[in-house]
C-alpha cells in the first residue's frame, strides 16, 4: 500500500509561518525562497524530530505544499496527522 501525503492537522506553536517561529525573519525568507525554487513542501520541524516527512500546516495553508502537495490535494491522496 502506498503512503499518502501527510499534512499536519494544525499549526504548531512554533510554526515557520506563525508569529512565534524559532528562526529569524531573514532565515524564514531564505527557507521560503528555497522551497519555492524547488517547488517542494516544508517539512514540519516537529515531524523531523520523529524522522517523518510531514508537510507543515502553515506551508499547506500558504503555498499548498508545493508540487507534490498540489498533486496530493488534486487526487485527494493526503491525510492530516497529529504528532
SERO-4910 file (N, C-alpha, C, O; in steps of 0.05 Angstrom, whole numbers):
BEGIN
 pado doro    nc1    nc2    nc3   cac1   cac2   cac3    cc1    cc2    cc3    oc1    oc2    oc3
  Unk    A     17    -24      0      0      0      0     18     25      0     38     26     15
  Unk    A     11     44    -16     26     69    -18     18     88      4     -5     92     10
  Unk    A     38    101     15     33    120     36     22    147     25     32    156      5
  Unk    A      2    158     38    -10    183     30      8    206     39     24    204     57
  Unk    A      6    229     25     20    253     32      9    263     59    -15    267     61
  Unk    A     27    266     78     18    274    105     21    304    109     41    316    101
  Unk    A      1    315    122      0    344    128     -7    347    158    -25    333    168
  Unk    A      6    364    171     -1    369    199    -29    379    201    -38    396    185
  Unk    A    -45    368    220    -73    376    223    -75    405    232    -95    418    225
  Unk    A    -56    414    248    -56    441    259    -28    453    258     -9    438    257
  Unk    A    -27    479    258     -1    492    261      9    488    289     -6    489    308
  Unk    A     35    483    292     47    481    318     51    509    329     48    529    315
  Unk    A     58    510    355     62    536    368     88    551    359     92    574    366
  Unk    A    105    537    343    129    549    333    130    548    303    152    546    291
  Unk    A    107    548    290    105    545    261    122    565    246    123    588    253
  Unk    A    134    556    225    151    573    208    135    597    198    146    618    194
  Unk    A    109    593    194     92    614    183     77    631    205     62    648    198
  Unk    A     83    625    230     69    639    251     86    660    265    110    662    259
  Unk    A     75    675    283     89    696    297    110    687    317    128    702    324
  Unk    A    109    662    325    128    651    345    148    632    333    158    615    347
  Unk    A    155    636    307    174    619    294    201    621    309    207    641    321
  Unk    A    216    599    308    241    597    323    265    606    307    288    602    316
  Unk    A    260    617    284    282    627    267    278    657    261    256    667    265
  Unk    A    299    670    252    297    698    245    280    702    220    275    683    204
  Unk    A    271    726    216    256    733    192    273    729    167    263    720    146
  Unk    A    299    736    169    317    732    146    319    703    139    319    695    115
  Unk    A    322    685    159    324    657    153    298    646    142    298    629    124
  Unk    A    275    656    152    249    649    141    248    655    111    239    638     95
  Unk    A    257    678    104    257    686     75    275    668     59    268    661     36
  Unk    A    298    660     70    316    642     56    303    615     51    304    603     30
  Unk    A    290    604     72    277    578     71    254    579     50    251    562     34
  Unk    A    238    601     52    216    604     34    225    605      4    213    593    -13
  Unk    A    247    620      0    258    622    -28    267    595    -37    263    588    -61
  Unk    A    279    579    -20    290    553    -27    267    534    -34    268    520    -54
  Unk    A    246    533    -17    224    514    -23    208    523    -47    197    506    -61
  Unk    A    207    549    -52    193    558    -76    209    551   -101    198    544   -121
  Unk    A    235    554    -99    253    548   -122    251    518   -128    251    510   -152
  Unk    A    251    501   -108    249    472   -112    221    462   -116    217    439   -124
  Unk    A    201    480   -111    173    473   -113    166    449    -96    154    430   -105
  Unk    A    176    450    -72    171    427    -53    157    438    -28    151    461    -26
  Unk    A    151    420    -10    138    428     15    158    431     37    180    420     36
  Unk    A    151    447     58    167    449     81    159    428    101    136    425    107
  Unk    A    179    413    111    174    391    130    173    403    158    191    417    166
  Unk    A    151    398    172    148    408    199    172    399    216    179    376    216
  Unk    A    183    418    231    206    412    248    200    391    269    217    376    278
  Unk    A    175    391    278    167    371    299    166    343    287    169    323    300
  Unk    A    160    342    261    160    316    247    188    306    243    194    282    245
  Unk    A    207    324    237    235    315    232    246    303    258    263    285    256
  Unk    A    238    313    281    247    301    306    239    272    308    253    255    320
  Unk    A    216    265    296    207    237    296    214    222    270    204    201    265
  Unk    A    232    235    255    242    223    230    219    217    210    218    196    197
  Unk    A    201    237    208    178    234    190    178    258    170    188    279    176
  Unk    A    166    254    147    163    274    127    134    283    126    118    272    111
  Unk    A    128    303    142    101    313    145    101    343    137    117    359    148
  Unk    A     84    350    118     82    378    109     73    396    132     53    391    145
  Unk    A     87    418    136     80    438    155     52    449    148     46    455    125
  Unk    A     35    453    168      8    463    164      8    491    153     -8    498    135
  Unk    A     27    507    162     29    534    152     37    535    123     26    551    108
  Unk    A     54    517    114     62    515     86     38    505     69     34    515     47
  Unk    A     24    486     80      0    475     66    -21    498     62    -32    500     40
  Unk    A    -25    514     83    -45    535     81    -35    558     63    -51    569     48
  Unk    A     -9    564     64      1    587     49      8    580     20      3    597      3
  Unk    A     20    556     16     30    550    -11     19    524    -23     25    518    -46
  Unk    A      4    510     -7     -7    484    -17     12    461    -17      7    440    -28
  Unk    A     35    465     -4     55    443     -2     70    438    -27     80    415    -31
  Unk    A     72    457    -44     88    454    -69     75    435    -89     51    429    -86
  Unk    A     91    426   -108     80    410   -130     68    384   -119     46    375   -128
  Unk    A     82    371   -101     72    345    -91     47    349    -75     28    333    -76
  Unk    A     46    371    -59     21    377    -44     -2    383    -62    -24    374    -57
  Unk    A      3    398    -84    -18    404   -103    -29    378   -115    -54    375   -117
  Unk    A    -11    360   -123    -20    335   -135    -35    318   -115    -56    307   -121
  Unk    A    -26    317    -90    -40    301    -69    -67    312    -64    -86    297    -61
  Unk    A    -70    339    -64    -96    352    -60   -114    346    -83   -138    339    -80
  Unk    A   -104    348   -107   -119    344   -132   -130    315   -133   -153    310   -141
  Unk    A   -113    296   -124   -121    268   -125   -135    259    -99   -143    236    -96
  Unk    A   -138    278    -80   -149    272    -54   -133    249    -41   -145    230    -30
  Unk    A   -107    251    -43    -89    230    -33    -71    241    -11    -46    237    -12
  Unk    A    -83    254      8    -68    265     31    -84    259     57   -108    253     56
  Unk    A    -70    260     79    -82    255    105    -71    275    124    -47    281    124
  Unk    A    -88    286    141    -80    304    163    -72    287    187    -85    268    194
  Unk    A    -49    294    199    -39    279    222    -33    297    245    -28    321    242
  Unk    A    -34    286    269    -26    299    293     -2    284    304     -2    259    305
  Unk    A     18    298    313     42    285    325     42    290    355     61    280    368
***
